[in-house]
């Protein structure tokens, strides 16, 4: 009875030993976030009123359910990340990345995409993955970029090299082209006449 009473009074709400380092990192990140106080306040309020993240805040303080059967669909998408979720100053982190609420995601995507990376989505995705997270963020970035007319217009394309014209020579072998190829383990020198299109194939003794 004494042990049960002691444990009931001194129960541990949050996961511990192996999480201390990450908790300190998240605390440091929060202190040095490169965002204004007004923006940070906006993110906190959005987190508080987000259906899924408000449940995450509750679970962080009271403990996650042992299984996801009684969790709302909005909170369920965070359940599999629960061991790596931390809360600091009203912001929810997945490891060292801030989890963005549904209400601010469109704005965040537009800010990330201002440089119009085109179909080089890796740039936008890498930039986002460094600091931000929400379920499906990679797919959302791809969809945004694929629908962007500016990106479509300026994205790199595999353009064929133009054909190079040359003057037709007057005499055979006046102008030739050469190349080396391999076949059956042997090397061959190929000489082509620009006038007659005749090919000389000479085996190389190497």
One Martini backbone bead per residue (centre of mass of N, CA, C, O) as a GRO file, in nm:
protein
  206
    1UNK     BB    1   0.056   0.063  -0.020
    2UNK     BB    2   0.295   0.258  -0.001
    3UNK     BB    3   0.387   0.231  -0.293
    4UNK     BB    4   0.126   0.318  -0.431
    5UNK     BB    5   0.113   0.598  -0.298
    6UNK     BB    6   0.382   0.703  -0.396
    7UNK     BB    7   0.327   0.673  -0.703
    8UNK     BB    8   0.065   0.850  -0.710
    9UNK     BB    9   0.230   1.116  -0.616
   10UNK     BB   10   0.504   1.047  -0.818
   11UNK     BB   11   0.426   1.067  -1.096
   12UNK     BB   12   0.499   1.044  -1.446
   13UNK     BB   13   0.422   1.227  -1.725
   14UNK     BB   14   0.701   1.219  -1.870
   15UNK     BB   15   0.942   1.134  -2.052
   16UNK     BB   16   1.292   1.066  -1.999
   17UNK     BB   17   1.608   1.013  -2.011
   18UNK     BB   18   1.624   0.995  -2.338
   19UNK     BB   19   1.475   1.304  -2.352
   20UNK     BB   20   1.655   1.532  -2.241
   21UNK     BB   21   1.815   1.628  -2.489
   22UNK     BB   22   1.568   1.704  -2.664
   23UNK     BB   23   1.441   1.904  -2.468
   24UNK     BB   24   1.680   2.102  -2.472
   25UNK     BB   25   1.673   2.157  -2.773
   26UNK     BB   26   1.386   2.271  -2.788
   27UNK     BB   27   1.436   2.499  -2.590
   28UNK     BB   28   1.656   2.636  -2.761
   29UNK     BB   29   1.488   2.680  -3.016
   30UNK     BB   30   1.271   2.861  -2.888
   31UNK     BB   31   1.473   3.091  -2.803
   32UNK     BB   32   1.595   3.098  -3.133
   33UNK     BB   33   1.374   3.185  -3.303
   34UNK     BB   34   1.329   3.332  -3.637
   35UNK     BB   35   1.078   3.495  -3.493
   36UNK     BB   36   0.838   3.676  -3.407
   37UNK     BB   37   0.631   3.729  -3.147
   38UNK     BB   38   0.370   3.752  -3.315
   39UNK     BB   39   0.412   3.485  -3.468
   40UNK     BB   40   0.433   3.300  -3.225
   41UNK     BB   41   0.152   3.367  -3.119
   42UNK     BB   42   0.000   3.266  -3.366
   43UNK     BB   43   0.094   2.969  -3.344
   44UNK     BB   44  -0.017   2.914  -3.062
   45UNK     BB   45  -0.316   2.970  -3.124
   46UNK     BB   46  -0.341   2.768  -3.357
   47UNK     BB   47  -0.271   2.523  -3.183
   48UNK     BB   48  -0.502   2.550  -2.969
   49UNK     BB   49  -0.739   2.544  -3.215
   50UNK     BB   50  -0.645   2.277  -3.301
   51UNK     BB   51  -0.772   1.973  -3.295
   52UNK     BB   52  -0.519   1.791  -3.295
   53UNK     BB   53  -0.316   1.966  -3.117
   54UNK     BB   54  -0.492   1.988  -2.864
   55UNK     BB   55  -0.466   1.685  -2.804
   56UNK     BB   56  -0.162   1.677  -2.782
   57UNK     BB   57  -0.142   1.863  -2.538
   58UNK     BB   58  -0.305   1.677  -2.354
   59UNK     BB   59  -0.123   1.423  -2.380
   60UNK     BB   60   0.136   1.555  -2.277
   61UNK     BB   61   0.017   1.610  -1.984
   62UNK     BB   62  -0.147   1.309  -1.941
   63UNK     BB   63  -0.101   1.113  -2.166
   64UNK     BB   64  -0.095   0.859  -2.373
   65UNK     BB   65  -0.253   0.632  -2.515
   66UNK     BB   66  -0.201   0.294  -2.568
   67UNK     BB   67  -0.413   0.351  -2.794
   68UNK     BB   68  -0.607   0.468  -3.092
   69UNK     BB   69  -0.922   0.416  -3.051
   70UNK     BB   70  -0.996   0.709  -2.881
   71UNK     BB   71  -0.903   0.882  -3.122
   72UNK     BB   72  -0.906   1.126  -3.317
   73UNK     BB   73  -0.839   1.178  -3.644
   74UNK     BB   74  -0.662   1.437  -3.594
   75UNK     BB   75  -0.472   1.284  -3.375
   76UNK     BB   76  -0.386   1.017  -3.513
   77UNK     BB   77  -0.154   1.137  -3.706
   78UNK     BB   78   0.035   1.162  -3.426
   79UNK     BB   79   0.064   0.888  -3.277
   80UNK     BB   80   0.328   0.766  -3.422
   81UNK     BB   81   0.499   1.032  -3.294
   82UNK     BB   82   0.482   1.048  -2.973
   83UNK     BB   83   0.793   0.985  -2.890
   84UNK     BB   84   0.877   1.278  -3.064
   85UNK     BB   85   0.703   1.468  -2.888
   86UNK     BB   86   0.702   1.823  -2.808
   87UNK     BB   87   0.665   2.085  -2.556
   88UNK     BB   88   0.706   2.452  -2.603
   89UNK     BB   89   0.551   2.731  -2.538
   90UNK     BB   90   0.291   2.608  -2.709
   91UNK     BB   91   0.472   2.432  -2.889
   92UNK     BB   92   0.498   2.181  -3.136
   93UNK     BB   93   0.725   1.901  -3.160
   94UNK     BB   94   0.929   1.718  -3.396
   95UNK     BB   95   1.171   1.721  -3.237
   96UNK     BB   96   1.313   2.002  -3.426
   97UNK     BB   97   1.009   2.048  -3.535
   98UNK     BB   98   0.752   2.235  -3.625
   99UNK     BB   99   0.410   2.208  -3.580
  100UNK     BB  100   0.162   2.280  -3.802
  101UNK     BB  101  -0.126   2.409  -3.842
  102UNK     BB  102  -0.386   2.411  -4.058
  103UNK     BB  103  -0.431   2.735  -4.077
  104UNK     BB  104  -0.103   2.788  -4.180
  105UNK     BB  105  -0.011   2.612  -4.428
  106UNK     BB  106  -0.067   2.782  -4.681
  107UNK     BB  107   0.116   3.016  -4.604
  108UNK     BB  108   0.377   2.853  -4.577
  109UNK     BB  109   0.387   2.747  -4.867
  110UNK     BB  110   0.406   3.027  -5.005
  111UNK     BB  111   0.670   3.111  -4.872
  112UNK     BB  112   0.844   2.870  -4.972
  113UNK     BB  113   0.753   2.941  -5.294
  114UNK     BB  114   0.855   3.230  -5.381
  115UNK     BB  115   1.112   3.127  -5.565
  116UNK     BB  116   1.038   2.921  -5.768
  117UNK     BB  117   1.163   2.599  -5.805
  118UNK     BB  118   0.993   2.422  -5.941
  119UNK     BB  119   1.071   2.079  -5.993
  120UNK     BB  120   1.283   2.139  -5.759
  121UNK     BB  121   1.161   2.016  -5.478
  122UNK     BB  122   1.403   1.966  -5.291
  123UNK     BB  123   1.442   2.253  -5.194
  124UNK     BB  124   1.173   2.296  -5.050
  125UNK     BB  125   1.178   2.040  -4.877
  126UNK     BB  126   1.443   2.093  -4.727
  127UNK     BB  127   1.361   2.362  -4.601
  128UNK     BB  128   1.117   2.248  -4.443
  129UNK     BB  129   1.248   2.000  -4.288
  130UNK     BB  130   1.429   2.165  -4.091
  131UNK     BB  131   1.154   2.318  -3.929
  132UNK     BB  132   0.903   2.152  -4.044
  133UNK     BB  133   0.565   2.007  -3.967
  134UNK     BB  134   0.331   1.778  -4.132
  135UNK     BB  135   0.110   1.577  -4.244
  136UNK     BB  136   0.199   1.581  -4.585
  137UNK     BB  137   0.413   1.800  -4.674
  138UNK     BB  138   0.541   1.686  -4.932
  139UNK     BB  139   0.278   1.666  -5.100
  140UNK     BB  140   0.199   1.967  -5.079
  141UNK     BB  141   0.446   2.077  -5.229
  142UNK     BB  142   0.408   1.923  -5.495
  143UNK     BB  143   0.128   2.038  -5.563
  144UNK     BB  144   0.203   2.335  -5.573
  145UNK     BB  145   0.425   2.319  -5.793
  146UNK     BB  146   0.254   2.169  -6.021
  147UNK     BB  147   0.040   2.434  -6.026
  148UNK     BB  148   0.262   2.630  -6.117
  149UNK     BB  149   0.306   2.846  -6.380
  150UNK     BB  150   0.589   2.958  -6.331
  151UNK     BB  151   0.733   2.684  -6.302
  152UNK     BB  152   0.647   2.572  -6.578
  153UNK     BB  153   0.787   2.793  -6.750
  154UNK     BB  154   1.097   2.774  -6.594
  155UNK     BB  155   1.159   2.497  -6.611
  156UNK     BB  156   1.361   2.256  -6.676
  157UNK     BB  157   1.466   2.113  -6.990
  158UNK     BB  158   1.508   1.866  -7.241
  159UNK     BB  159   1.707   1.994  -7.474
  160UNK     BB  160   1.786   1.972  -7.788
  161UNK     BB  161   2.038   1.973  -7.987
  162UNK     BB  162   2.139   2.133  -8.247
  163UNK     BB  163   2.205   2.110  -8.563
  164UNK     BB  164   2.512   2.084  -8.744
  165UNK     BB  165   2.634   2.244  -9.004
  166UNK     BB  166   2.806   2.164  -9.322
  167UNK     BB  167   3.026   2.148  -9.562
  168UNK     BB  168   3.062   2.007  -9.868
  169UNK     BB  169   3.291   1.832 -10.002
  170UNK     BB  170   3.480   1.770 -10.306
  171UNK     BB  171   3.646   1.532 -10.171
  172UNK     BB  172   3.755   1.252 -10.073
  173UNK     BB  173   3.872   1.288  -9.750
  174UNK     BB  174   3.872   1.597  -9.691
  175UNK     BB  175   3.648   1.504  -9.476
  176UNK     BB  176   3.651   1.382  -9.140
  177UNK     BB  177   3.550   1.128  -8.905
  178UNK     BB  178   3.600   1.022  -8.559
  179UNK     BB  179   3.612   0.706  -8.371
  180UNK     BB  180   3.566   0.500  -8.075
  181UNK     BB  181   3.517   0.146  -8.030
  182UNK     BB  182   3.355  -0.142  -7.881
  183UNK     BB  183   3.401  -0.509  -7.949
  184UNK     BB  184   3.454  -0.799  -7.805
  185UNK     BB  185   3.711  -0.651  -7.651
  186UNK     BB  186   3.759  -0.450  -7.886
  187UNK     BB  187   3.924  -0.192  -8.062
  188UNK     BB  188   3.799   0.082  -8.276
  189UNK     BB  189   3.857   0.269  -8.567
  190UNK     BB  190   3.656   0.534  -8.695
  191UNK     BB  191   3.618   0.630  -9.043
  192UNK     BB  192   3.455   0.915  -9.197
  193UNK     BB  193   3.313   1.024  -9.493
  194UNK     BB  194   3.147   1.314  -9.583
  195UNK     BB  195   3.084   1.244  -9.886
  196UNK     BB  196   3.039   0.908  -9.903
  197UNK     BB  197   3.002   0.760  -9.607
  198UNK     BB  198   3.249   0.608  -9.559
  199UNK     BB  199   3.380   0.326  -9.372
  200UNK     BB  200   3.654   0.282  -9.152
  201UNK     BB  201   3.774  -0.020  -8.987
  202UNK     BB  202   4.014  -0.028  -8.715
  203UNK     BB  203   4.204  -0.227  -8.546
  204UNK     BB  204   4.331  -0.221  -8.217
  205UNK     BB  205   4.658  -0.254  -8.068
  206UNK     BB  206   4.654  -0.268  -7.700
   0.00000   0.00000   0.00000
